[in-house]
Amino acid sequence: MDVTADTPPRRGPLARLLAGYGRLTLFLIPIGIATNFIGGQIASLLKLPMHLDSIGTILVGALCGGLPGALVGLLSNLINAITAPPLLPYALVSILLGLAAGLFSRIGALRTAGKAALTVIPFGLIGGGVGSLITIVVFGGLGSSGVSIIIGALHALGLDLKLAVFVSTLPTDFLDKALTVAVVVLILRRIPTRILVKVPLGPLYLHRPRRRATLTVPHDDLALEL
């Protein structure tokens, strides 16, 4: 008796890991990776004092959950590490950003601009704090980014090397995450309902605040609030 027809096809580890997230989530993962790459290129071309390479990570984490967001961050780092191997250790930062985005989304912290602004602090601490620790532990305090020039200058002026790493990295990362969160919130507000209902955390963004319109009745002083 041939039982192969009744045997379900074997799925790879990644497919099993993302089982239950839906096809749209799988589709959004490469879009998130591309968004990270585009944001990073824009920041590089404009010589901005920030990275902008985690927009896709936080966006996918907010829409689909921490695991897909972390996967976007990890894969983005692995791809960038092909041409810049020193970036590989910082994959941990990207993974934590994706996980944090999923958590903040679940508790409604990214639904409004006011609440989202508060997430800049933990996002900045993850990016700047954990990133600084990686720079210190893996690279001895001097990484391969442009910030290393500032670190070296501060250290030459007598500042402790570890402190110089944090002083150089944290302000830049807070600025980076502030702009990143702002972009993510703008995108979340403009995603169509038909898309939101198809991703795991999308329904959290269905009930968006609307402006109240005032209808003035002709030839009357009465105004009706809709």
N, C-alpha and C positions, 0 to 999 in steps of 0.2 A: 504493500500500500504506500502510495506516494504522499507524504505529509508536507512536502515542501510548499505546496500551494496554500496550506493553512498556517504556515509559519510566518509571522510578521517579519519584515525586513529589519535587519540589525541597524541600529542607529549609532553614529559616532558619539564620543564623549561630549562634544560641544552640543550636539543636538539633544542629547539626554539632559544636559545641564539646563538648557533653555526650554525644555518641554513645558508647555503650559503658558508660555508668554505670548504665543500667537505669531502668525506669519509677519504681521506688520512690524513687530519688534525686530525680527530678523532682518527685515528690510531697512529699518532705521539705524541699525548698527553700522553698516558701511557709510551711511549718510553722516552719522556722527563723526566717524573717522575723517571723512572728507572735510567736514566743518572745522574740525580741529586743525587740519593741515592748512586750510584756507585762512583761518584766523591767524595762525602762526606766521604765514607768509606775508599777510597784510602788515602785521606788527613789525616784521623784519624789514620789509620794503620801505615802510614809513619811518623806520628807526624809532619806534615808540619805546618808552621805558617800561615795557610789559611784554607778556608772551601771547595772550589771547588764544592759546592752544588747548583750552579746556572747555570751550563753549559747547562743543558736541558731547563731551563726556557728561557735563552737568545737565544738558538738555535731555539726552537719552535717559539718564538716571531719573530725572524728574517725571518723564512720561512713562517709562517702562519699568523702573525699579532699579535698586542698587546694583544687582548682578549684571544686567545689560550695560549699565553706565560704567561699571568697573571694567567690563570687557572692552568697551570702546576706548577707555583710557589705556588699558594694557596694550591692545593692538596698535593704537596710535604710537605709543612709545617704541614698540618693537619695530614698526616700520621706520620711524625716524632714526632708530639705532643702527639701521643698515648703513646709513651714510655718516652717522655720528654716534659711534659706539659708547662714548661716555654718558650718553643720555639714558642708557639702559637701567642703571640703578634707580633712576627717578620714576620708573614705572610704578613703584610703590605709591608715590604721591598721586598719580593719576587714578590708581585703583581706589584709594581712599576717598578721592573727590567724587568718583562715581557712586560709591557706597553711601557717602554722606548726602549726595543729591537725592538718592532714593529715599533715605530716611526723612530728610527735610520735606520732601514732597508729600510723603504719607501723613505728616503731621500738619500739613497745610501752610508750611512756612514760605512757599513760593507762589502762593495764590495772589498776593497783593504786593505792591511795591514796598510798602512799609515793612511788612514781615520779611520780605526777601532781603531788604537792606541789612537786617540783623544777621543773615546767614553769611554776609561778607566776612564777619569776624572769624567763625570757625573755618570757612573755606580758606581765608588768608593764613590762618595758623597751620592748616594742613599743608598748603603750598609753600609758605615761607618757613614755617617751623620744621616740619618733617624734611623739607628740601634742604634746609640748612644743616640738619643733623646728617643727612646723607653726604653732603659736601664735606663735612668735617670727618666723618668716619671713613668714607670711601676714598676721598681725594685729599685728605689731610688739611682741608680748609680752603684749598684753591681748586675750584672746578674749572670747567672749560668754557663757561659762559662769559659774557662781557662784564658781568658783575665782579668777576675775579680781579679785574683791574682796580675796582673800588676797594675790594677787600685788601689787596696788596698795599694800596696807598694808605688805608687806615692803619694797617698793621705796621707800616713803615713809620707812621706818626706816633707809634707807641701803644696803640690799642691792642688788647689781647686778640689773638687770631680768631678764637671761637666767637668772641663778642663781635668782632668785625664782620664775621659771616652773617650773624643775625641782624646787625644794624644795617648791612647793605642789602639784605634779601627781603626782610619783612615789609618795609614800606613799599617797595616795588610790587610785591605780591599782593598786598592789600589793594593797591590801585588796580592791579590786573583783575582781581576777583570782583571788585566793585563794578568795573565795566562789563566783565563777563556775566555777572548776575543780571545786570540791567538788560543786556542783549537777550538773555534767556527768558526773562519775564516778558519782554516785548514779543518774542516769538510765541510763547505760550498763549498770549492773549489773542494772537491772530491765527492760531491753528483752527481749521474748520471743525465743527461738531462731529461731522461724519468720520473724521480722523480720530478725534479724542475718544469716541466710544469703542474704538478698536484696539486701543493700547491699555495695558493693565492699570495705569494710574491716571489715564486721561479723564475718566468721569469726575475726578476731583476738581477739574478746571471747567466743568460745564456750567456751573452756576456762577457766572462772572458778574461783578457789579456793573449796573447800567446807570447811565445818567437819566435823571428824571426830566421829562419834557413837559413844557407848559403849553397848554392849548388855550388860546384866548378866544372867547366867544364874541363874535361881532356885535357891535352896538350894545355891549354889556360890560360891566366892570368885573364880572365873575371870571375867574381863571380856574380851570380844572387841572389838577395834577394827575398825570398818568403814571 
